[in-house]
Every structure is written in C-alpha cells, then in structure tokens.
Amino acid sequence: MPSPAWVPGLQRAKLHVAPVTSIASTSGERTHMGVGSPFKNGMSNLFQSKTKRPPKAVPMGDELPKHVAVVMDGSHRWAARRGLPGFAGHQAGVSTFMRILSLCESTGIKALTVYAFSWENWQRPQKEVEYILQLIDTTVAEEAERWNARGTRFVVAGSREKLPDSLRRRIEWAEKLTEDNTGLVVTVALSYGGRQDIAAAARKIAELAAKGLIDPSEVDEQMIERHLSTAPVLAAVGPPDLLIRTSGEKRLSNFLLYEMAYTEIHFTTTCWPDFGEENFSLALEDFASRKRTYGARHSHRIGSMPGDVAADEVGG
C-alpha cells in the first residue's frame, strides 16, 4: 500500500510512531516517541520518574479476561498539562496502544477493542480530525504486516461512510491481510457510536424482513449481534469481559452499548499516554477480584459465561 498523503500540510515523517526513542513518563513508565516526532527532542525534562510498586503476578487462566475493551481517554489533556500541542498527546497515545497490544498478546488475552475515534468526534476541529485519521492510517500502514506475522487479526468497527477513501482502502487491505489469523483480535472502533451501530443493525434486519428474507419472529439477540459492526470479534471471542477507561472520566460515552451488558468496568485517573504495564496489571487484578453473577444468585468463577450457570444457582 502507498504511504498516506491525503491530508495537506502533514508530512508522514511527523507521524512516524516506531519506538526508537523512549522518555520517562509521570508514572515512571517509558513512553516511546517516533523517529520523526517534532516534539521528542528536549522533551525529557518535562517528565519526572516515580518509584513504581513491585508488580504483582498477572492473573492467569480463568482469572484473565478474554476480551478487553479500552476507552483511550486523556491524550489531549496529557499534552495540555505539559504545554504541548494536542497532536503530541495523540502520537504518544499510539505508542501506548502498541504497548498494550503487546501485553495482551503476551498474557494470552484473546481480543482487544479500542475506542479510537467516536461518531461524536467528528464535531472536533477539522485539523485535529484530519490529524487523528492520518495517524490511524499511518499506524495501520506501518504495523499491519507485523501484526499479520504474529497471527494478530485486525478489524475496524463503526461507520466508514465519512472516512477518506484512502483510509477505507487501508482498512480493507489490513483486514483482508489478517482475516485468517487466529491470534489476538484487535478491533479499532473508528467513526463509531454504540447507538448508531445498533440503529444500523436494525435497519439491515428491517430490510431483510421487508424483502421477505426473514420473518420478524426470527429476530433475536444472535441475529442482532451478527449485524453489528463488532460482529467479527463477537463471533470469534465474545463480548468484552473488562472495560478500562483512562483519565478519570466515569461514563461509557456511547461505546459498545449493546455488547457490554455484563462487562466489568475499571476506571483509572491515569491519562492514556501514561497508561503502562503496571496500570494494565492493576486493571487485570481488579477484574480477577470481581464476582460475576450474570443475574444469578451465586457468584461464578471469573471468566465464566451465563450459559455455564447451574440450574440450582438461578432464581429468587
């Protein structure tokens, strides 16, 4: 695929996200900046390292979520607190995304779904929108073949109608390249809104009914899931077990509203660019401590699903 060049005035070198220079973040982690990053030089004096607590053992097996979803929040605030332009936070956020993706692979998590750009984000300033979309384009261009070599599957959820043609082609190329892979399923929610996705699925099903291809009585939860843009990861792994939201906000923000009926939620005040291995381990520890009942009387082992409930565990 050719390098993305559809945003005037933005050079590809400025968007490079290869982890070649690392600097200490406020949480004592290492944040990678790209080769062509215009803000990497002289930036280390903006950060102060803190001593990290000894990490606990990462949960394993049934204590580990199969599917982790993340609202990657706080990148712009992270940059503003340091007197940096907003794009610096978004670029640093890409490095965090790559780090968490690798942690998911190494811990045996089956799916990672990230909220990269919401339907409501189209209301942001045009230059910021263009930068974020090109940053996503560049990241996919640089990483897709490496993901493929590691057996990772790449999928995009959301509406593609407003995306630039070159970005749509990039997405289709990467999805086709990795579609047969059976490793980690990485879903990027792009131009995505939970309400909009449910409405789109309903329209598709209504069209089928109008053509006489299905009977309205056949519509059930499984049919709705098959028509959501998240259908690939739902079919491969299932709905999210754990949602992580960074930067201290405590809301869903129209993310995976249908899919997260029984998702455990972990909030952290850490902004996304500072979110590292220690923060991720804390989220997994939090998940492992939960008792998931799915509406039943008795608690279930973490990682179990409603279909695993014994008959004597249900009811008043």
Summary of the structure (lengths in Angstrom):
residues: 316
radius of gyration: 20.2
end to end distance: 58.4
largest distance: 66.0
contacts: 988
relative contact order: 0.16
helix: 43%
strand: 14%
